[in-house]
Amino acid sequence: MSETMRVGAIDIGTNSVRLLILGESGDELAREMHITQLGQGVDATGTLHPAAIERTLSVIRRYAQTLERLDAKKLRMTATSAARDARNRDVFFSAVRDVLGHEPELLSGEQEAQLSFRGATSSLPPSRAGFVVFDIGGGSTEIARGVTQPEHFVSLDVGAVRVTERYLATDPPTDREIADAERAISALLEGSAPTLSLRGDERWVGLAGTVTTFAAHFAGTMHYAPELTHGQPLPRAAVDEFSARLLAMPSAERAPLLMEPKRARVIGGGALVLRSVMRTFALESITTSEHDILDGLAASLL
């Protein structure tokens, strides 16, 4: 690849906005993540809040400068769950176009699942039994099963932000709130099993902020350290223990335990999704991947 073929990808999620720029040999030139909470209140109101739009645009303006500085010639930019659910997403998309020259692609849940699968498995050793990749986002969780390509996939309306806003009104949440959330999450997960056509011997791979937050905690780091967390196993017993600790604390006490303190308010919802995935599908351990939909987006340009 020539110097002029540097590519960039932006993933506009419900809770965070992320940037990846790859160089002429596929080498990573920049990777950034900022929590903007674009999906604030969307589950209840069906609209993007003006303050959330402005927080997100502020980060996108910074990314535009980085893209220009590093001379990225191609860009793929997508929006996911919060934008899918928002009636006023055109207002936000128009504002993004003013900054970057074109609007984000609005991904369906199925497209999101496929890109997550490709991004996550591209750097993992092949598995003859195949992979099940699950991506816990802010507004939704995508699950895809396949060997080298995603063959079966679902998108479920449970994510760290949505679960927190819909069920966990108290800080910390009450036992009743936790139980109600787990029942709802488990019902959706159980209903997805026939679509996924699980064999039972696949390698399960977890992605995104909740999973990498748990991985960083178990690795003993408070900083982004993919060399420590990528490929790290997360045992179910340890996930259960840390989930219980987080859910018992108010947000202010959770923050010092997290690699990204701004995730403190919604990590309880994400923890419930992660814990429910492992319980519902009887998983003793999962593998962490630091590569996800963002890597899939960039790879699609190469």
C-alpha positions as CSV (number, residue, x, y, z in Angstrom):
1,M,0.0,0.0,0.0
2,S,1.3,3.5,-0.8
3,E,1.6,6.4,1.5
4,T,-1.5,7.9,-0.2
5,M,-3.6,5.0,0.8
6,R,-3.7,5.6,4.5
7,V,-7.2,4.8,5.8
8,G,-9.4,5.9,8.7
9,A,-12.4,4.5,10.5
10,I,-14.7,6.1,13.0
11,D,-17.2,4.1,15.1
12,I,-20.0,6.3,16.6
13,G,-21.4,4.2,19.3
14,T,-24.1,4.7,22.0
15,N,-21.5,5.4,24.7
16,S,-18.2,6.1,22.9
17,V,-16.7,7.4,19.7
18,R,-13.6,5.8,18.4
19,L,-11.0,6.4,15.7
20,L,-8.5,4.1,14.0
21,I,-6.0,5.1,11.3
22,L,-3.9,2.6,9.5
23,G,-0.8,3.2,7.5
24,E,0.5,2.0,4.2
25,S,1.3,-1.5,5.4
26,G,-1.7,-1.8,7.6
27,D,0.2,-0.5,10.6
28,E,-1.7,1.3,13.3
29,L,-1.0,5.1,13.2
30,A,-3.6,6.2,15.7
31,R,-6.3,4.7,17.9
32,E,-8.4,6.9,20.1
33,M,-11.6,6.5,22.2
34,H,-13.7,9.1,24.0
35,I,-16.9,8.6,25.9
36,T,-19.5,11.0,24.8
37,Q,-22.7,9.2,25.8
38,L,-24.5,10.0,22.5
39,G,-27.3,7.6,23.6
40,Q,-28.1,9.5,26.7
41,G,-31.9,9.1,27.2
42,V,-32.5,7.6,23.8
43,D,-34.1,4.5,25.1
44,A,-36.8,6.5,26.9
45,T,-37.3,9.5,24.6
46,G,-36.4,8.1,21.1
47,T,-34.3,11.2,20.4
48,L,-30.7,12.3,20.7
49,H,-30.2,14.9,23.4
50,P,-28.7,18.2,22.1
51,A,-26.0,18.1,24.7
52,A,-25.1,14.6,23.7
53,I,-24.9,15.6,20.1
54,E,-22.6,18.5,20.9
55,R,-20.3,16.3,23.0
56,T,-20.0,13.8,20.2
57,L,-19.4,16.5,17.5
58,S,-16.7,18.0,19.7
59,V,-14.8,14.7,19.5
60,I,-15.5,14.3,15.8
61,R,-14.0,17.7,15.1
62,R,-10.8,16.6,16.9
63,Y,-10.8,13.4,14.9
64,A,-11.1,15.4,11.7
65,Q,-7.9,17.2,12.6
66,T,-6.1,13.9,13.3
67,L,-7.3,12.5,9.9
68,E,-6.0,15.6,8.1
69,R,-2.7,15.6,10.0
70,L,-2.0,11.9,9.2
71,D,-3.2,12.3,5.6
72,A,-5.8,9.5,5.7
73,K,-7.2,9.5,2.2
74,K,-10.2,7.1,2.8
75,L,-12.6,7.1,5.7
76,R,-15.4,4.8,6.7
77,M,-17.6,6.1,9.5
78,T,-20.6,4.3,11.0
79,A,-23.2,4.9,13.6
80,T,-25.0,2.1,15.5
81,S,-27.6,1.5,18.2
82,A,-28.3,5.1,19.4
83,A,-28.6,6.4,15.9
84,R,-30.8,3.5,14.8
85,D,-33.3,4.3,17.6
86,A,-33.3,8.1,17.3
87,R,-36.0,9.9,15.3
88,N,-33.8,13.0,15.0
89,R,-30.6,11.2,13.8
90,D,-30.8,13.2,10.5
91,V,-30.0,16.4,12.6
92,F,-26.9,14.7,14.0
93,F,-25.9,13.2,10.6
94,S,-26.1,16.6,8.9
95,A,-23.9,18.1,11.6
96,V,-21.3,15.4,11.1
97,R,-21.4,16.0,7.4
98,D,-20.6,19.6,8.0
99,V,-17.4,18.5,9.9
100,L,-16.2,15.6,7.7
101,G,-17.8,16.1,4.4
102,H,-20.1,13.1,4.4
103,E,-22.6,11.4,6.7
104,P,-22.1,8.2,8.8
105,E,-23.4,4.9,7.5
106,L,-26.3,3.7,9.6
107,L,-25.4,0.1,10.3
108,S,-28.1,-2.5,11.0
109,G,-27.6,-4.8,13.9
110,E,-26.8,-7.6,11.5
111,Q,-24.1,-5.5,9.7
112,E,-22.7,-4.5,13.1
113,A,-22.4,-8.2,14.1
114,Q,-20.7,-9.2,10.9
115,L,-18.1,-6.4,11.1
116,S,-17.4,-7.2,14.8
117,F,-16.8,-10.9,13.9
118,R,-14.3,-10.0,11.2
119,G,-12.5,-7.5,13.3
120,A,-12.3,-9.8,16.3
121,T,-11.2,-13.0,14.6
122,S,-8.7,-11.5,12.2
123,S,-5.8,-11.5,14.7
124,L,-6.8,-14.8,16.5
125,P,-5.5,-18.3,15.7
126,P,-8.0,-20.2,13.6
127,S,-10.4,-22.4,15.5
128,R,-11.6,-25.6,13.8
129,A,-14.8,-25.5,15.9
130,G,-15.4,-21.8,15.0
131,F,-16.0,-18.7,17.0
132,V,-18.9,-17.0,18.7
133,V,-18.1,-13.3,18.9
134,F,-20.2,-11.1,21.1
135,D,-19.9,-7.3,21.2
136,I,-21.5,-5.6,24.3
137,G,-22.2,-2.0,23.2
138,G,-24.0,0.8,24.8
139,G,-27.4,0.2,23.3
140,S,-27.2,-3.3,21.9
141,T,-25.3,-6.6,22.0
142,E,-24.4,-8.3,18.7
143,I,-23.6,-12.1,18.6
144,A,-22.1,-13.8,15.6
145,R,-21.1,-17.4,15.0
146,G,-18.9,-18.8,12.2
147,V,-15.5,-20.3,11.4
148,T,-13.8,-17.9,9.0
149,Q,-16.8,-15.7,8.2
150,P,-20.0,-14.9,10.2
151,E,-22.6,-17.5,9.3
152,H,-25.3,-16.8,11.9
153,F,-25.8,-13.5,13.8
154,V,-28.3,-11.6,16.0
155,S,-28.5,-8.1,17.4
156,L,-30.2,-7.7,20.8
157,D,-31.5,-4.5,22.4
158,V,-29.4,-4.9,25.6
159,G,-26.3,-2.9,26.2
160,A,-24.5,-1.1,29.1
161,V,-26.4,2.2,28.6
162,R,-29.8,0.7,27.7
163,V,-29.8,-1.7,30.7
164,T,-28.7,1.0,33.1
165,E,-31.3,3.5,32.0
166,R,-34.1,1.0,31.7
167,Y,-33.6,-1.0,34.9
168,L,-30.9,0.4,37.2
169,A,-32.5,3.6,38.4
170,T,-30.9,3.5,41.9
171,D,-27.1,4.1,42.5
172,P,-26.1,1.4,43.5
173,P,-29.0,-0.7,42.0
174,T,-31.3,-2.6,44.3
175,D,-31.5,-6.4,44.3
176,R,-34.9,-6.1,42.7
177,E,-33.5,-3.9,39.9
178,I,-30.7,-6.3,39.2
179,A,-33.0,-9.3,39.2
180,D,-35.4,-7.6,36.7
181,A,-32.6,-6.7,34.4
182,E,-31.1,-10.2,34.5
183,R,-34.5,-11.8,33.7
184,A,-34.9,-9.5,30.7
185,I,-31.4,-10.0,29.4
186,S,-31.5,-13.8,29.8
187,A,-34.8,-14.0,28.0
188,L,-33.4,-12.3,24.9
189,L,-30.2,-14.4,25.1
190,E,-32.1,-17.7,25.3
191,G,-34.3,-16.6,22.5
192,S,-31.2,-16.0,20.3
193,A,-29.9,-19.6,20.6
194,P,-31.9,-21.2,17.8
195,T,-30.8,-18.4,15.3
196,L,-27.2,-18.8,16.2
197,S,-27.3,-22.6,15.7
198,L,-24.6,-23.2,18.4
199,R,-22.7,-26.5,18.4
200,G,-21.4,-26.2,21.9
201,D,-17.6,-26.4,21.2
202,E,-17.0,-22.9,19.7
203,R,-14.5,-20.5,21.1
204,W,-16.3,-17.5,22.7
205,V,-14.7,-14.1,22.1
206,G,-15.9,-10.9,23.9
207,L,-15.4,-7.4,22.7
208,A,-15.9,-3.7,23.6
209,G,-15.7,-1.5,26.7
210,T,-17.3,-3.8,29.3
211,V,-15.2,-6.8,28.4
212,T,-11.9,-4.8,28.1
213,T,-12.6,-3.1,31.4
214,F,-12.9,-6.5,33.1
215,A,-9.8,-7.7,31.3
216,A,-7.8,-4.6,32.4
217,H,-8.9,-5.1,36.0
218,F,-7.8,-8.8,35.9
219,A,-4.5,-7.8,34.3
220,G,-3.8,-5.3,37.0
221,T,-3.6,-2.3,34.8
222,M,-5.4,1.1,34.9
223,H,-4.2,2.1,31.4
224,Y,-5.0,1.0,27.9
225,A,-2.6,-1.9,27.4
226,P,-3.8,-4.2,24.6
227,E,-0.5,-6.2,24.8
228,L,-1.8,-7.4,28.2
229,T,-5.5,-7.7,27.6
230,H,-5.8,-8.9,24.0
231,G,-6.4,-12.7,24.1
232,Q,-6.7,-12.7,27.8
233,P,-9.1,-15.3,29.2
234,L,-11.9,-14.2,31.5
235,P,-13.0,-17.0,33.9
236,R,-16.7,-17.0,34.8
237,A,-16.0,-17.1,38.5
238,A,-13.9,-14.0,38.3
239,V,-16.5,-12.2,36.2
240,D,-19.2,-13.1,38.7
241,E,-17.1,-11.8,41.6
242,F,-16.1,-8.5,40.0
243,S,-19.7,-7.9,38.7
244,A,-21.0,-8.3,42.2
245,R,-18.4,-5.9,43.6
246,L,-19.3,-3.2,41.0
247,L,-23.0,-3.6,41.4
248,A,-22.8,-3.2,45.1
249,M,-21.0,0.2,44.8
250,P,-22.3,3.6,43.9
251,S,-20.7,5.1,40.7
252,A,-18.4,7.3,42.6
253,E,-16.7,4.3,44.3
254,R,-16.6,2.3,41.0
255,A,-14.7,5.0,39.1
256,P,-11.3,4.5,40.7
257,L,-11.4,0.8,39.8
258,L,-11.9,1.4,36.1
259,M,-9.5,2.0,33.3
260,E,-12.0,4.6,32.0
261,P,-13.7,6.3,35.0
262,K,-16.4,7.8,32.8
263,R,-17.7,4.3,32.3
264,A,-18.6,4.1,36.0
265,R,-22.3,4.9,35.7
266,V,-23.0,2.3,33.0
267,I,-20.5,-0.5,33.8
268,G,-23.1,-2.2,36.1
269,G,-25.4,-2.6,33.1
270,G,-22.6,-3.9,31.0
271,A,-21.5,-6.3,33.7
272,L,-25.0,-7.8,33.9
273,V,-24.9,-8.4,30.1
274,L,-21.5,-10.1,30.3
275,R,-22.5,-12.2,33.4
276,S,-25.7,-13.2,31.7
277,V,-24.0,-14.3,28.5
278,M,-21.7,-16.5,30.5
279,R,-24.5,-18.0,32.6
280,T,-27.0,-18.5,29.8
281,F,-24.6,-20.3,27.5
282,A,-22.8,-22.1,30.4
283,L,-19.4,-20.6,29.6
284,E,-16.6,-21.3,32.0
285,S,-14.3,-18.8,30.3
286,I,-14.2,-16.4,27.3
287,T,-11.4,-14.8,25.4
288,T,-10.9,-11.0,25.3
289,S,-10.3,-9.3,22.0
290,E,-9.1,-5.7,21.6
291,H,-10.0,-5.9,17.9
292,D,-13.6,-5.3,17.0
293,I,-16.0,-3.4,14.7
294,L,-13.5,-0.5,14.3
295,D,-10.9,-2.9,13.0
296,G,-13.5,-4.5,10.7
297,L,-14.3,-1.0,9.3
298,A,-10.7,-0.2,8.6
299,A,-10.0,-3.6,7.1
300,S,-12.9,-3.2,4.7
301,L,-11.0,-0.2,3.1
302,L,-7.8,-2.2,2.6
